[in-house]
Amino acid sequence: MTSTAALQPDPSPIVACTVSRDVQNFDLLIEDMETELGENWGDLSFEDAQMFLGQAESDSLEFIAIAIDEEDEDDIGQVADILKAAKRKGVKALVIAEEVSPIALHQLLKLGAEEFVPYPLPDGALHDAIERLRNPPTMVEAGSTVNATGDRDGVVLPVHGIAGGSGATTFAVNLAWELANIHSDPMPRVCLLDLDIQFGSVSTYLDLPRREAVFELLSDTASMDNDAFLQACLTFNDKLHVLTAPPEMLPLDFVGQEDIERIIEKARTNFDYVIIDMPSSVVNWTETVLHASHVYFTLLELDMRSAQNTLRLIRALKGEELPIEKLRFALNRAPKFTDLTGKSRVKRMAESLDIKIELQIPEGGKQVVQSGDHGMPLAEMAAKNPVRKELQKLAQSVHDLNESEAAGG
């Protein structure tokens, strides 16, 4: 549809508008908009959008879909102004983005865009985004849905990336979500702790707010009881309980060993599984987490920096006589089964480091990045992704082992 058609009087109200430099660059969006809304939508240029949002004709709008690509990054300020105008009008906004930098995308989401959908549009993605706009999920604090029991003995599973970008947070978030959705009676209670208090991104990957309640909890763990811990947590889709990183970047020594001990103890005694997203740095309380863990997942990649950092970590743990046997090495972005050269490199790496790589996670492609940007686990956005399938199998294996040990005990 053209912008002229969008503004023509019509017996059916216009409930949505695409906003773009040229909507013809997004032909899949046109098709999906027609499928979802029929004739009840229009198209606006960047220049016309702000003016239209200030007119009475826009009163019937439910949302706008702002479609941008890399060429629009130079005009990101204009797009931001449109978002602000929509927010003033009470019109929701979703962003359709193709090859747009994460910085620009983050800026738009921070300014009030409720949804992000990558372009080319995955099947059903626009439909799902519109449904979420119309029926937003309610954010419920864990304290209002979970009673403090204090009588559990949860399995503690930290996840530590041996180098930046090794996929530890993706691993932690998706493993936690898979465990929370294990088909079991009763369903296991799962808590995800983001202990990377400087750059923790669990809240981003699950689209959860960072709250001052977390800072207050970390500031005074000595007075923390079960209820205070649970009230500092949030829930994702009423299943996964999350203690996010605090809203402001804090020094890693802001918390000490006793603080971490108390937090893990509260989580362990109220949940069946406790997944911990660790900072990549080794700090004075890393030892505390290692001792508390049942298995300590260590994420690495098939490159020299991962090999060198793994060697450093092993030497440090041996030097302090720490339980190195708890480490479980997982190779992210592992070569495919048919890549014999890659498989040979993995074998040589493991032999040279004298470690056993027990888990190999395949390359997940753009869907993994898009899932994180969208604030949704892979199971919800790309259920058939190979990374999701591998973590689903791992979660089932962890749960089966835990159940068998509990039955044996």
N, C-alpha and C positions, 0 to 999 in steps of 0.2 A: 504494500500500500504506500501511497505517497503522503507527504506531510499535508498536502492540500486536502486529500481525501480524509485524513485523520481529523480535520477540523470542520468538515462539512456537517450540517445538521443531519441527524440520523435518528429514527425512532428508537433504535437500540442504543443505550448509552455506551460510550467508550470506557471500558474498565481498565485498560492498560495501553501503554505506548512503548514502542521501542525508541531509543534515543541513540543516534549514531552519526558518524560523519557521512556514511553512505550505507544504508541497510542492505543494498545489493551485494555488499561484500560478505554478508552473513545470510546466504540463501537458506541454510538449514534452520536458522532462527525464524525466518519468514514462514517456512513450512510448519514448524512446531507451534508457532503462535497461532496460525490458522487452525491447526488441529485442536489446540486447547481452547481458543476463544472465538473461533468462527470469524464473524465480521466485527466483533466488538473490541477491536484494537486499532491503533493507528501508529504512524511513524513520525518522529520529529527529528529535525537536525539539532546539533548542539546549540546553534544560534537561536532556534525557535523554542527550545525546551523551557528555558527560564521564563520567557514571556508567557508561554502557555500555562505554566504552573501558577502564574500570578493572576490568571483569569478565572471567572466563574465556571467556564466550560470544563475546567479540569476537576470540578468538585466530585465527579463520578469515578475518578481514577482510583483503582485499588493499588496499582503498582506501576513502576516504570522499569524497563529492562534496558540498561545502558550497555551497548555493545562496543567494545574497543579492541584495538590491536596495537602492535608495537609502534605504528605510525602516530598513534594518538597520545603517546607518552609525553610529547612536547607540549600538548594542550591539557595536561592532567589537571591543571588549575581550573580550567573551564569545566571539566567534568566534576571536579570537587564542588564548584559553585552550583551545579545542577543538583547534586546530592543534597546540598544544604537547603536549596529551594524546595526540594521534595520533602525534606524533613520538616520544614516549617509548615508545609501544606498538610502534613500527616499522610503523605503518600509513601508507601514502602518502595524499596529499590533493590534490584538484583543486578549484578554485574556479569556480563558475558565477556570473557576475556580470551584472546588468542595471542600467545607469545608476548605476554605483558610481564615485566619484571616483578619479582615478589615485593620489592619496595613500593612500587606504584600500587600494586594490588592491596598491600597492607594499608597504605594510606587511605584508599577508598573505603575499605572495610571499617577502618577506624572512624571515618567521617559519617558512618551510618548506613552503609549498604548492608542489608540483612543477609543477602545470599550471594554466593559466587558460583558460576557454572563455567567450566572450561569450554572452549570452542576449538575444533568441531564438537558439537553437542553429543555426548553419549546418549544412547537410547534411553528415553524416559527421564533424562536429567532435568529438562525444563519442567515437565509435569510434576516431578517430585519437589522441585524448588518452589513452584507456585503453591503446591499443597502446604509446604512448610510456611510460606508467607501468610497463607490464609488461616492456617492452624498451627501457630508457633508452639513448639514444645515448651512446657512449663519447667522452669528451673526450680528445683526443690532442694533445699538443704538436706544433707544426709541425716542430720539430727532429727528431722521431722518424719523420716521414713524408716529409720533403723533404731531399734532399741539397743542401748548399751548392755551387753551381756557380761563381758569381762571373763567369760569362762571358756573361750576357744583357745586353740593352740595352732595358729595359722602357719602355713608354709611361707617362708620369707624368700623371695626370689629377686635379688638385685640385678640390674642390667647396667653394664659399664662399657661405654664406647672407648676403645683403646686409642682412637684418634678422632678428631673432629669430622663430622659427616659420615661416620661409619654406620649410622642407622639405629643407634641405641634407643632413641626416643620412639621411633616408629615401631621397633621391636617391642618395647615395654608397653606402649599404648595398645597395640593390637593383641599381644599375648594376654594382657589384662582383660580386654573385651571378650576374647575367645573363652577365657576361663569363666567369665561372668555369664556366658551363654551356654555353658556345658549342660547338656540334657541330663539332669540328675534330680533325684528327689531325696532331700530338698535341694534347691538350686544353691550352689556355693555362693558365699558372700565374699566379694573381692574388693580390695582397696589398692589404689594406685597412688604412691607417694612420689612427688617430684622434689627430690632433694638437691637438684641443681638450682640453688637459690639465687644464682646470678643470671643465668641464661636459660633457665628451664622453660620448655615450650610445650609441655603436656597440655596446658590450658589452651594453647593455640590449636593443637591437634584435635582437641575435643570441643572447641568453641565454648570454653568456659571462662567466666570472668576471673580476674585475679583480685582477691579481696584483702582488705586490711586485717580481717580476722586471722589470716594466716600469719601475718607479721606479728600480731599480738600474741598468737600462740607460741611462735618461735622465740619471742622476747621473754617469755616466762613459762617455760615448760614445767618448772617445779610445782606450780599451782594447778597444772593441767589434770583434769579428771577425764573419765570416759566421755561424759556429755560434752565437755569443752572441746575435746578432740573431734567428736562427730559433728559438732556444730561448725567447726572450721572447715569441714569437708563439703564438697558439692557432689551431687549425683549426675551421672550422664545417663539419660534415658531410663531412669529409675532402676538401673541394674549395677552400674559401676560407680564406686565411691572414690572420689579423687581429692587429695590434698595438693592443691596447685602450688607452684612457686609464688612467693610474695609479689606484690605489685611493683616494688622498687628493687633494683639490683643491690644485693647485700654482699659484704665480704664473706668468703667461704668459712672463715673462722668466727662468724657471727654466732654460730651454734657450736657447741662442744660435744664431746663424747657422751656426757650424761644427758644432754638434750636429745641427741639422736637415739640413745638407749630408751628414753621415755617414750618418744614418738613411735618407735618400732614396737615397743611393748604394748602400747595402747592399740595399735593397728593389729598386732598379732593376736591379742586376746579378744578382739571383737570381730575378726574376719577369718575366713578359711584360707585365703590366699592374699599375700601382701607383695605386690610388685613395686620395686623401687627403681626409679630412673635416677641414676647417679651422675654427678658431674664427671667430665672426662679427666679432670685433675684428681690426683691422689691427695687427700687432706688428712688432718689429724684424726678424723672420725671414720675414715674409710675402713680402718681396722675394726671398729665397732660394728659396722655393717657386715663385714666379712665374717666375723665371729657369729653374728645373729643369723646369717643366711643358711639355708639348706643347700642351695645351689647358687653360685655366683656366675651369671652369664657374662661372658666377655666377648664383645663384638669387635671383629677385625676385618680388614679387607686384604685382597691379594696384592699388596704393594709394599714397598720398602719401609715406609714410615710405620705401618702397622707392625711389620716384623721387628723393627728396632724398638718400638714402644712396648711390644709384648716382652721382648728380652729384658728391657729395663724393669718392667713390672714384676716379672718372675724373680729377677735378682733382688729387687727391693723386698718382696715378700719372704724370700728365703733368708735374706739378711736379718729380718726381724722374727724369723721362725714362726711365720703366720701360716694358717692352714691353706696352703696352695692347692691341696687336693679338691677344694670346693670349686675351683674355677672350671667352668665349662665353656670351651672356646667355640664360638659360632662365626662362620665365615659369611659375611654379607656380600651380595652381588657375586655369588659363586658362579663358576663357568657351567655351561650346560652339560648335560650327560654325554652329549656327542662330541664335546670339545676335549679331545684327548690331550692336546697340548696344555690346556688350562688345568685339566685334572692332574697332569704330571707336575705342574708348577705348585698346585696345592699340596701334593704329596711331599715334594722337596721342601716346601716352606715348613710343613709340620715336622719333618725330620730334622731340619736345621735348628728349629727352636725347641726340639724335644718335647713337643706337645701333641695332644690328640685333638683334632678338629672334629667334634662330635655332631655338629649341625651345620649344614650348608644351605643358605637361604638364596634362592635364585634372584636374578634381576627382575624387578617389578615394573620398570618403565615409568612413563609419565603418570600413570594412575596412582602410584604411591605418593608422588609430590602433590598431585591434585587432591588426593584424599586428605593430606595434612593441611593444605591451604583451605580446604572446604570445612575442616573441623569435624570430620567423620571417620570412624574406623573403616578399614578396607572391607570388612564384612558387610557394611551398610552401603558402600559406594561401588565397590568392585569385587563382588563375592568370588569371582572366578580367577582373580589375580593369583599368580603362582606364589607370591609372598604370603598372601592370606591363607592359601591352602597349606603351606608349610607350617605356619604358626598355629593354624587350627589343629593340625596333627600333633604338634608339640604340646598344645594345651590339653588335648585329650590324653596324651601319654603321661603328662604330669599328673592329671587328675586320676587316671587309672592306677598309677603307682601309689599315689597318696591314699586312695581308697583301699588298695590291697594291703598296704602297711597298717592302716587303721584297723582293718578287719583282722589282720594277723596279731595286732597288739591287743 
